């Protein structure tokens, strides 16, 4: 049924549900910790901008850039671990064997693509 069919008595509107985004994500339990860490990283980045604005020594700026980069990598690795532990494992619990293999392959590909982007 489409929304155009709503003129018929008793017709209900159709609702599209994005099942991939309907359930909590693997990181949901650690969301506050991730947000705190990202806010600290945000502060680091503002500090780096201030260092550039104040014409600080380039090596000191590069040291801070490296620290911020390492912090972002730590967040990224945590999210990859959460994806594998939640999304990939969740795909493995699909009751239909044909869909299970397809879902696992899709979630593993998502993880490897994300890891590839991190390594570039």
Secondary structure, 3 states (H helix, E strand, C coil): CCHHHHHCCCCCCCCCCCHHHHCCCCCHHHHHHHHHHHHHHHHHHHHHHHHHHCCCCHHHHHHHHHHHHHHHHHHHHHHHHHHHHHHHHHHHCCCCHHHHHHHHHHHHHHHHHHHHHHHC
